[in-house]
Amino acid sequence: MIIFTQHALLKLEQRGISKIVVKETLCSPDYKFPNYSDRKIVYKKFDRLYLKVIYKIEGEDIVVITQHWEEKPRLIK
């Protein structure tokens, strides 16, 4: 199951991002990177922008911490 933290839900609303594109990014990312602690980062390109999603795994759940659009992610060369 995909769970959104309160912070992630707030940022979805503030940034005009739908849960559908976040779920699509999680299920079919173009790029994956480990992050500090137990967090992971995934990117998916939509038109000219990349959606960056930061999440962690808790048991069988994916917990979305935050998400935002980037023009040219620095992790992608």
VENPE-V255455 format. One record per residue. RES is the residue in one letter. SS is DSSP state (alpha for helix, beta for strand, coil for the rest). PSI is psi in whole degrees, 0 to 359 (* if undefined). OMEGA is omega in degrees with one decimal (999 if undefined). Layout:
{{RES & SS & PSI & OMEGA} {RES & SS & PSI & OMEGA}}
This chain:
{{M & coil & 144 & 176.9} {I & beta & 123 & -179.1} {I & beta & 136 & 177.9} {F & beta & 128 & 174.9} {T & coil & 166 & 176.6} {Q & alpha & 320 & 178.0} {H & alpha & 314 & -179.8} {A & alpha & 319 & 179.1} {L & alpha & 319 & 177.8} {L & alpha & 315 & -178.7} {K & alpha & 328 & 174.2} {L & alpha & 312 & -178.6} {E & alpha & 313 & -178.2} {Q & alpha & 324 & -174.6} {R & alpha & 359 & 178.0} {G & coil & 36 & -179.8} {I & coil & 137 & 179.6} {S & coil & 153 & 175.6} {K & alpha & 330 & -178.2} {I & alpha & 314 & -179.3} {V & alpha & 329 & 175.4} {V & alpha & 314 & 179.4} {K & alpha & 320 & 177.6} {E & alpha & 320 & 178.5} {T & alpha & 317 & 179.5} {L & alpha & 320 & -176.1} {C & alpha & 332 & -175.8} {S & coil & 65 & -177.4} {P & coil & 152 & 173.2} {D & coil & 329 & -179.3} {Y & beta & 146 & 176.5} {K & beta & 138 & 177.9} {F & beta & 142 & 171.8} {P & beta & 157 & 177.5} {N & coil & 183 & -179.9} {Y & coil & 159 & -179.8} {S & coil & 228 & -177.7} {D & coil & 16 & -177.7} {R & beta & 155 & 178.1} {K & beta & 154 & 178.1} {I & beta & 134 & 174.0} {V & beta & 150 & 177.9} {Y & beta & 146 & 170.7} {K & beta & 136 & -179.1} {K & beta & 130 & 174.4} {F & beta & 112 & -175.9} {D & coil & 243 & -177.1} {R & coil & 355 & -177.8} {L & beta & 154 & 174.8} {Y & beta & 136 & 172.1} {L & beta & 125 & 177.8} {K & beta & 126 & 178.7} {V & beta & 128 & 175.9} {I & beta & 129 & -175.8} {Y & beta & 172 & 173.0} {K & beta & 161 & 178.5} {I & beta & 129 & 174.5} {E & beta & 104 & -175.1} {G & coil & 240 & 178.8} {E & coil & 5 & -176.2} {D & beta & 149 & 170.1} {I & beta & 121 & -178.8} {V & beta & 112 & -179.7} {V & beta & 125 & -178.4} {I & beta & 314 & 176.9} {T & beta & 170 & 178.7} {Q & beta & 148 & 175.5} {H & beta & 164 & 178.4} {W & beta & 144 & 174.2} {E & beta & 143 & 176.9} {E & coil & 310 & 179.9} {K & coil & 96 & -179.3} {P & coil & 134 & -178.6} {R & coil & 338 & 178.9} {L & coil & 340 & -177.8} {I & coil & 123 & -178.4} {K & coil & * & 999}}
